[in-house]
Amino acid sequence: MLGFSITFTAMNILVTGANGQLGNELKYLSQNFSTHQFFFTTSSDLDITNFASVENFFATNNIELCINTAAYTAVDKAEGEKEKAFLINSFAVENLAKVCAANRAKLIHISTDFVFDGTLARPLLESDSTNPINVYGASKLEGEKLALQQLPSSIIIRTSWVYSSFGNNFVKTILRLCNDKPQLNIIFDQIGTPTHARDLAAAIFHMANNDKFLAEKGIFNFSNEGVCSWYDFAIAIRDMANLSTPIFPIETHQYPTPAARPKFSVLNKSLFKQTFQYEIPYWRNSLQHCVLELN
C-alpha cells in the first residue's frame, strides 16, 4: 500500500477494464479512498460496447466519474482484427462518453503513445500531430476523438510501455525468458519510457482530487520520467532480478512483427505536472519496486 491518504468529495466511480494492469492497480489503491463507492467492472459485468447496458449501469448506480481502462491491447493481433479493435477502443468509448454527457459525469479515458508515428525525435507534446502506423494506434486515436466529440470535458491520458505486477507485460516476459532461454535478443532502436501502472493509478487519483479537475479537459501525457530503449529496459529488469542471462541488442528489422511500432515515443509530461502539481517517479525506481514485488 502506498503511504498516502487523500480525502475528497465522495463520488460513485466506475472503473472499466478491472482485470487489466491499470484496472487492478486502481483497485489496489482504491483502499485509500473509503469515502468513494467504486464499481470495478470487467466485460462480463458490463459490456461497454452495448449502449443500453452502459446507460442502464449509470442510471442504476448514479455514476459520477468513469475511468475507462478497458481496451483491446493486442497490438499485432489487431492488424487482423481491425473491427474488434475499433469496437472496443473507439465505439465503446463513444458509448461511455455519450452516457457520461447525459448523466453529467466526468470521463477519464486512457490512450497511448501509439497515436504517433515515432518520426519526431523530441519528447512529444499533446499538441503534436498524430499519425498512427498500426491498427491499434488508429483505433485508440479514434477513441480519443469520439470521447472529446461526445463529451468535450473528457480527460484523455496518453501513456506508454505500461507494466505491472498484475497481468501480462514486458517485465514478466523478460523475467520468464531469462529463466527459460540461454540468451535474449531485444530491440534497441525503439525509444520510449516504461510506465508502472501503479504510478499512473496514483496520478489519476491525485488528479481527481485536484481543485482544477472538474474544470480541466482535453489530452494529457503521462509516463514515468526518463528515456530508454526496449533493450535498456530488459537489461534493467534482468539486473534488478539478479539474473545473468546474456541480452543482445538487435534492430527492429531483425524482429519483424505484423504491426509497425513507433521508433521514438517519449512523452513530454510538463502539462500534467504543471496543471496538477505532480512529481512523477523515475522509471528505474518504479521498476525496482515492481521487480521486488514479483520476486
C-alpha positions in Angstrom: 0.0 0.0 0.0 1.3 3.5 -0.9 1.8 5.7 2.1 -0.8 8.3 1.4 -4.4 9.0 2.3 -6.5 11.6 0.4 -9.9 12.9 1.4 -12.0 14.4 -1.3 -15.7 14.7 -2.1 -17.4 11.3 -2.2 -18.2 10.0 -5.6 -19.6 7.0 -7.3 -16.8 5.9 -9.6 -16.9 3.3 -12.4 -13.6 1.7 -13.4 -13.9 -0.4 -16.6 -11.3 -3.0 -17.5 -10.9 -4.1 -13.9 -8.9 -7.2 -14.8 -6.3 -5.2 -16.7 -3.0 -3.9 -15.4 -4.2 -0.4 -14.7 -7.7 -1.6 -13.5 -6.0 -3.8 -11.0 -3.7 -1.1 -9.7 -6.7 1.3 -9.4 -8.4 -1.4 -7.4 -5.3 -1.8 -5.2 -5.0 1.9 -4.4 -8.8 2.4 -4.0 -8.4 1.0 -0.5 -7.0 4.5 0.4 -10.3 6.2 -0.6 -13.0 4.7 1.6 -15.3 7.7 1.1 -16.0 6.7 -2.5 -18.2 3.9 -3.9 -16.2 2.1 -6.6 -17.6 -0.1 -9.3 -14.8 -2.2 -10.8 -16.2 -4.0 -13.9 -15.0 -6.4 -16.5 -16.6 -7.1 -19.9 -18.7 -9.9 -18.2 -20.0 -7.4 -15.7 -20.6 -4.5 -18.1 -20.5 -4.7 -21.9 -19.3 -1.2 -22.8 -19.9 -2.0 -26.5 -23.6 -2.1 -25.7 -25.0 1.4 -25.3 -28.2 0.3 -23.5 -26.1 -1.7 -20.9 -23.9 1.3 -20.2 -26.9 3.6 -20.0 -28.6 1.3 -17.5 -25.5 0.8 -15.4 -25.0 4.6 -15.0 -28.6 5.1 -14.1 -28.8 2.3 -11.6 -25.5 3.2 -9.8 -25.6 7.0 -10.2 -22.1 7.1 -11.7 -20.3 10.5 -11.4 -16.9 9.6 -12.6 -15.9 6.9 -15.2 -12.3 5.9 -15.5 -12.1 3.8 -18.8 -9.1 1.5 -18.7 -10.8 -1.2 -20.9 -9.0 -1.7 -24.2 -8.1 -4.1 -26.9 -4.3 -4.1 -26.5 -3.1 -7.0 -28.6 -1.1 -4.7 -31.0 -0.1 -7.4 -33.5 -3.5 -9.3 -33.4 -5.3 -6.0 -34.1 -3.8 -6.0 -37.6 -6.1 -9.0 -38.4 -8.9 -8.0 -36.0 -9.5 -4.4 -37.0 -13.3 -4.5 -36.4 -12.8 -5.8 -32.9 -10.1 -3.3 -32.1 -12.3 -0.4 -33.2 -15.3 -1.7 -31.4 -13.6 -1.7 -28.1 -11.1 1.1 -28.5 -13.3 3.5 -30.4 -17.1 2.9 -30.4 -17.3 1.6 -26.8 -15.5 4.8 -25.8 -18.2 6.8 -27.7 -20.8 4.9 -25.7 -19.2 5.9 -22.4 -18.8 9.5 -23.4 -22.4 9.8 -24.5 -23.7 8.3 -21.3 -21.3 10.4 -19.2 -22.6 13.5 -21.0 -26.3 12.5 -20.4 -25.5 12.0 -16.7 -23.2 15.0 -16.2 -20.4 12.6 -15.2 -16.7 13.1 -15.8 -14.8 10.8 -18.1 -11.1 9.9 -17.8 -10.1 7.8 -20.8 -6.7 6.1 -21.2 -4.9 6.3 -24.5 -1.5 5.5 -25.9 1.8 6.8 -27.4 1.0 4.7 -30.4 -1.2 7.5 -31.8 2.1 8.9 -33.0 4.3 7.7 -35.9 7.6 8.0 -34.0 9.4 10.2 -36.5 9.7 13.3 -34.3 12.9 12.9 -32.3 12.0 15.0 -29.3 9.6 14.4 -26.3 6.1 14.5 -27.8 3.6 17.2 -26.8 -0.2 16.7 -26.5 -0.5 19.2 -29.4 1.8 17.4 -31.8 0.3 15.9 -35.0 -0.9 12.3 -34.7 -0.3 9.7 -37.3 -0.7 6.1 -36.1 1.2 3.5 -38.1 -0.8 0.4 -36.9 -4.5 -0.6 -36.4 -4.2 -0.4 -32.6 -2.9 3.2 -32.7 -5.6 4.2 -35.2 -8.4 2.6 -33.0 -7.1 4.4 -29.9 -6.9 7.8 -31.7 -10.4 7.4 -33.0 -11.5 6.7 -29.4 -9.9 9.9 -28.3 -11.7 11.9 -31.0 -15.1 10.3 -30.2 -14.7 10.9 -26.5 -13.9 14.6 -26.9 -16.6 14.9 -29.6 -19.4 13.5 -27.4 -18.1 14.9 -24.2 -15.7 17.9 -24.6 -15.0 17.9 -20.8 -13.4 14.4 -21.1 -9.8 14.0 -20.0 -7.6 11.8 -22.2 -4.4 10.4 -20.7 -1.8 9.1 -23.2 0.7 6.7 -21.7 3.4 4.3 -22.8 5.0 0.9 -22.2 2.8 0.0 -19.3 3.8 -2.8 -16.9 2.6 -4.0 -13.5 2.8 -6.9 -11.1 -0.7 -7.7 -12.5 -1.4 -9.1 -15.9 0.9 -9.9 -18.8 3.6 -7.4 -19.8 7.2 -6.9 -20.9 8.6 -7.1 -17.3 7.1 -10.5 -16.7 8.1 -11.7 -20.1 11.7 -10.8 -19.6 11.8 -12.4 -16.2 10.3 -15.6 -17.6 12.6 -15.7 -20.7 15.7 -15.0 -18.6 14.9 -18.2 -16.7 13.9 -20.2 -19.8 16.4 -19.1 -22.6 20.2 -19.3 -22.8 20.2 -15.7 -24.3 17.8 -13.0 -25.4 17.8 -10.6 -28.4 16.0 -7.3 -27.7 15.3 -4.3 -29.9 17.4 -1.3 -29.2 16.2 1.2 -31.8 12.7 1.9 -30.4 12.9 4.6 -27.7 10.3 5.4 -25.1 9.6 5.4 -21.4 8.2 2.5 -19.3 5.2 3.3 -17.1 4.5 1.5 -13.9 0.7 1.1 -13.9 0.7 1.9 -10.1 2.2 5.3 -10.7 -0.4 6.0 -13.4 -3.2 4.9 -11.0 -1.8 7.1 -8.2 -1.6 10.0 -10.7 -5.2 9.5 -11.7 -6.4 9.6 -8.1 -4.2 12.7 -7.4 -5.7 14.4 -10.5 -9.3 13.6 -9.4 -8.6 15.2 -6.1 -7.1 18.4 -7.6 -9.2 21.6 -7.4 -8.8 22.0 -11.1 -10.1 18.5 -12.0 -13.7 19.3 -12.9 -12.6 22.4 -15.0 -9.8 20.6 -16.8 -10.4 18.8 -20.1 -8.5 17.5 -23.2 -5.3 15.5 -23.6 -2.5 15.0 -21.0 0.6 12.8 -21.4 1.7 10.6 -18.5 4.6 8.1 -18.2 7.4 7.7 -15.8 10.3 10.1 -16.1 13.4 9.2 -18.2 14.1 7.6 -21.5 15.3 4.1 -22.6 15.1 1.5 -25.4 13.5 -1.9 -25.0 17.0 -3.3 -24.7 17.8 -0.9 -21.9 14.5 -1.8 -20.2 15.3 -5.6 -20.5 18.8 -5.1 -19.1 17.4 -3.2 -16.1 14.8 -5.9 -15.4 17.4 -8.7 -15.6 19.9 -6.9 -13.3 17.3 -5.9 -10.8 16.2 -9.5 -10.5 19.8 -10.6 -10.1 19.7 -12.8 -13.2 22.6 -13.3 -15.6 21.1 -14.3 -18.9 23.0 -12.6 -21.8 20.9 -10.0 -23.6 22.0 -8.7 -27.0 20.7 -5.6 -28.9 19.1 -6.0 -32.3 17.4 -3.6 -34.8 13.7 -3.6 -35.5 14.1 -5.1 -38.9 15.7 -8.2 -37.3 12.5 -8.9 -35.4 9.6 -8.3 -37.8 6.1 -8.1 -36.4 2.6 -7.8 -38.0 2.2 -4.3 -36.6 4.7 -1.5 -37.1 5.9 0.3 -33.9 6.9 4.0 -33.4 10.7 4.4 -33.3 10.5 7.3 -30.8 7.6 7.9 -28.5 8.9 9.6 -25.4 6.1 11.8 -24.0 6.6 15.3 -22.6 4.7 15.3 -19.2 5.1 19.1 -18.5 1.4 19.8 -18.9 0.3 17.2 -16.5 2.9 18.1 -13.9 2.2 21.8 -14.1 -1.6 21.6 -14.2 -1.9 19.1 -11.3 1.3 20.0 -9.4 2.6 16.5 -9.5 6.0 14.9 -9.3 6.5 11.8 -11.5 8.8 9.0 -10.4 11.8 8.0 -12.5 11.3 4.8 -14.5 14.1 2.8 -12.9 13.0 3.5 -9.4 9.4 2.3 -10.1 10.7 -0.7 -12.0 12.7 -1.7 -8.9 9.6 -1.7 -6.8 7.7 -3.9 -9.3 10.6 -6.4 -9.7 10.9 -6.7 -5.9 7.1 -7.4 -5.8 7.4 -10.1 -8.5 10.4 -11.7 -6.8 
